[in-house]
Every structure is written in C-alpha cells, then in structure tokens.
Amino acid sequence: MTPSRYAAPIRATLALLATAAALACAPVAAQTLTAIKVEPATARVGQPVTLTAQFDISKGLNCNVRVRFGDGVQDDFKVNQEKDATMAMTHVYQKPGNYTVDVEPRRALPLLGCLGEQLHAKVAVAAAAPAAAPAKAAAPQRCPDGWTLVAKSVNKKTGAFQCSAKPNAAAPATRPVCPGELTYVENLKKGQIGCRP
C-alpha cells in the first residue's frame, strides 16, 4: 500500500502540536520574592515610609507582585528581570494605627506572578506631631524709670513703641532693648525714646 499524499502533512502537524503542548507544560521561571522591609518601622501620620522588596532575578521573566499597605491602598508592580533586584516604593499613611504591609506574588496578565511566598512587614503610625505654636507678637519693653509709655505708639505686630518724659530730660541710664529688626531712637529735646522699624 502506498502512503497517502496526506500522511506527511498530518505527521508534520502532529509533531508541531506535540512540540507546542510540551512547551506549554514546561515550567516557566520568574524572579523570586526573597525579603521585604519597611523603614521607618515607626512613623507619624504624613511621614513617608519606604517599602523595599528584594528579588532573586537570576531566573527568567518579568513578573508581578501585589502590594497591600494595610490601609486599603493596594497596587500591582511589574518586576523587571534586568533592574529590579531591589525595588523600593514610598507610601504615606493618613491615620495613626498599626499596619501590616503584604507583598504577594500575583499574576497580572500578561505577566506571571513572581515566585516565592507572600511576605509581611509591620509598621506603627503615630499621630502627627502637633504644629508649632505661632510666635507671639513682641511685647513692648518697659520704659526706664522717669519715662512713660505712649499708648498710641505701641505696635503689637512689630513690637515698636515710644516712651516720653519732660523735654530736655536726661538720657536714661539703661536703654530699652529693641526686639527683632527694630532700632533704638531718642530725641531728648522732645523727651522721646523708643524702638522703631
């Protein structure tokens, strides 16, 4: 019996299908998640924390991990086999509390999930530091003995003020100390001393 003219194409098609099936069943290697760390492990609300994930990138293909920051925020990250042996990302917590950060190898088509187990790290977030109290306006200096504070001359914002005495009064033994950018001024003929911008 002579072979059918269709036998050769059928054998070639079967060989091609067998090769494709073997390749589809072969294990595919991806990077392996090896460690994670959160720094600082104790932070304040509004302070950035850095998550660092370590990968063994000696095996194969780009892969994906899912990061859950423990406060409802999650994101998928592509791990590049050429550059992401260490991958770092920052996150800012909006509320105080104790959080668990999870990094999970997970498939996100077209990427494979990375190899390795899901890893966890803890972070404690304290309330934000209280805001610094606003600086109080400079209080006017006391006038030296024999001199009287001129009430209308007091500027609560700058601390400027003026003292008065009788005309041609002697200069005070101790001059008032002028706050900030103010300069000491005196006009003894008019009986005036003080601090002005």
C-alpha positions as CSV (number, residue, x, y, z in Angstrom):
1,M,0.0,0.0,0.0
2,T,1.3,3.3,-0.9
3,P,1.4,6.1,1.6
4,S,-1.4,8.7,1.3
5,R,-0.4,12.0,0.0
6,Y,-1.8,13.5,3.2
7,A,0.3,11.4,5.5
8,A,3.4,13.7,5.5
9,P,1.4,16.9,6.3
10,I,-0.5,15.1,9.0
11,R,2.7,13.9,10.6
12,A,4.2,17.4,10.5
13,T,1.0,18.9,12.0
14,L,1.1,16.3,14.8
15,A,4.7,16.9,15.5
16,L,4.1,20.6,15.7
17,L,1.2,20.1,18.1
18,A,3.2,17.8,20.3
19,T,6.0,20.4,20.5
20,A,3.6,23.2,21.4
21,A,2.0,21.1,24.1
22,A,5.4,20.2,25.5
23,L,6.4,23.9,25.6
24,A,3.1,24.9,27.2
25,C,3.6,22.3,30.0
26,A,7.2,23.2,30.7
27,P,7.8,25.2,33.9
28,V,8.3,28.9,33.3
29,A,10.7,30.6,35.7
30,A,10.2,34.1,37.1
31,Q,12.0,36.2,39.7
32,T,11.6,35.1,43.3
33,L,10.5,37.4,46.1
34,T,13.0,36.9,48.9
35,A,12.6,39.6,51.5
36,I,10.8,42.9,52.4
37,K,11.4,45.7,54.8
38,V,9.5,48.9,55.8
39,E,11.5,51.9,57.0
40,P,11.0,53.5,59.4
41,A,9.1,50.8,61.2
42,T,7.6,53.6,63.4
43,A,6.4,56.7,61.6
44,R,4.0,59.6,62.0
45,V,0.9,60.4,60.0
46,G,2.0,62.3,56.9
47,Q,5.6,60.9,57.1
48,P,6.7,58.8,54.1
49,V,7.6,55.2,54.7
50,T,9.7,53.2,52.3
51,L,8.9,49.6,51.4
52,T,11.9,47.7,50.0
53,A,11.4,44.3,48.3
54,Q,14.3,42.0,47.4
55,F,14.2,39.6,44.5
56,D,16.4,36.9,43.1
57,I,16.4,37.9,39.5
58,S,18.6,35.1,38.2
59,K,15.6,33.1,36.9
60,G,13.8,34.2,33.9
61,L,11.0,36.5,33.1
62,N,9.4,39.8,34.3
63,C,6.8,39.1,36.9
64,N,4.2,40.8,39.1
65,V,3.7,41.4,42.8
66,R,0.7,43.0,44.6
67,V,1.5,45.3,47.4
68,R,-1.1,46.0,50.1
69,F,-0.2,48.7,52.5
70,G,-2.7,47.7,55.2
71,D,-4.8,50.9,55.0
72,G,-6.9,49.9,52.0
73,V,-4.4,51.0,49.4
74,Q,-3.0,48.3,47.1
75,D,-1.2,48.3,43.8
76,D,0.4,45.8,41.3
77,F,4.1,46.3,40.4
78,K,6.0,44.8,37.5
79,V,9.3,43.4,38.5
80,N,11.9,43.8,35.6
81,Q,14.4,41.0,35.5
82,E,17.1,43.4,34.3
83,K,17.0,46.0,37.0
84,D,14.7,45.2,40.0
85,A,16.8,43.0,42.3
86,T,15.8,45.7,44.8
87,M,12.5,47.5,44.4
88,A,11.6,50.5,46.6
89,M,8.3,52.4,46.9
90,T,7.1,55.0,49.3
91,H,3.7,55.3,51.0
92,V,2.2,58.0,53.3
93,Y,-0.3,56.9,56.0
94,Q,-3.2,59.3,56.7
95,K,-4.3,57.8,60.0
96,P,-2.5,56.6,63.1
97,G,-2.5,52.8,63.8
98,N,-0.6,49.5,63.4
99,Y,-0.5,48.3,59.8
100,T,0.7,45.1,58.1
101,V,2.2,45.6,54.7
102,D,1.9,42.5,52.4
103,V,3.8,41.8,49.2
104,E,2.2,38.9,47.3
105,P,3.5,37.3,44.1
106,R,0.4,37.5,41.9
107,R,-0.4,37.1,38.2
108,A,-1.4,40.2,36.3
109,L,-1.8,39.3,32.7
110,P,0.3,39.3,30.6
111,L,2.8,39.0,33.5
112,L,3.3,35.9,35.5
113,G,3.2,36.1,39.3
114,C,6.7,36.2,40.8
115,L,7.9,33.1,42.6
116,G,8.1,32.9,46.4
117,E,5.7,33.2,49.4
118,Q,3.6,36.2,50.4
119,L,5.7,38.3,52.8
120,H,4.6,40.7,55.6
121,A,6.1,43.6,57.5
122,K,4.7,45.7,60.3
123,V,4.6,49.5,60.6
124,A,3.3,51.6,63.5
125,V,2.0,55.0,62.7
126,A,1.6,57.6,65.4
127,A,-0.5,60.8,65.3
128,A,1.2,63.7,63.5
129,A,3.4,66.0,65.6
130,P,1.5,69.0,67.0
131,A,2.0,72.1,65.0
132,A,4.4,74.6,66.5
133,A,2.6,77.4,68.3
134,P,2.6,80.7,66.4
135,A,5.1,83.1,67.6
136,K,3.6,85.7,69.9
137,A,3.9,89.3,68.9
138,A,6.8,91.0,70.7
139,A,5.6,92.6,73.9
140,P,6.7,96.2,74.3
141,Q,9.6,96.9,76.6
142,R,9.0,98.7,79.8
143,C,10.1,102.3,79.8
144,P,13.0,103.3,82.0
145,D,12.3,104.9,85.4
146,G,11.1,108.5,84.8
147,W,9.7,107.7,81.3
148,T,6.1,106.9,80.4
149,L,4.9,104.6,77.6
150,V,2.9,106.4,74.9
151,A,-0.1,104.1,74.4
152,K,-0.8,105.1,70.8
153,S,2.8,104.3,69.8
154,V,2.6,100.6,70.6
155,N,2.5,98.3,67.5
156,K,1.6,94.8,68.6
157,K,2.8,93.2,65.3
158,T,6.3,94.7,65.3
159,G,6.8,95.5,68.9
160,A,7.6,99.2,68.1
161,F,6.9,101.6,71.0
162,Q,7.8,105.1,72.3
163,C,8.4,106.4,75.8
164,S,8.1,110.1,76.8
165,A,9.5,112.3,79.5
166,K,9.7,116.1,80.1
167,P,11.5,117.9,77.3
168,N,15.3,118.1,77.7
169,A,15.2,115.1,80.0
170,A,18.5,113.3,80.7
171,A,19.1,110.1,78.7
172,P,18.0,107.0,80.6
173,A,20.7,105.1,82.5
174,T,19.7,101.9,80.6
175,R,18.3,102.0,77.2
176,P,15.3,99.7,76.3
177,V,16.3,96.6,74.3
178,C,14.6,96.7,70.8
179,P,13.2,93.4,69.6
180,G,13.8,91.9,66.2
181,E,14.6,94.4,63.4
182,L,13.7,97.5,65.4
183,T,16.2,100.3,66.1
184,Y,16.6,102.3,69.2
185,V,15.8,106.0,68.7
186,E,16.0,109.0,71.0
187,N,15.1,112.7,70.8
188,L,16.0,114.1,74.2
189,K,15.0,117.7,73.2
190,K,11.4,116.5,72.8
191,G,11.7,113.9,75.6
192,Q,11.2,110.9,73.4
193,I,12.9,107.5,73.2
194,G,11.7,104.2,71.8
195,C,12.1,101.4,69.2
196,R,11.1,101.8,65.6
197,P,11.4,99.9,62.3
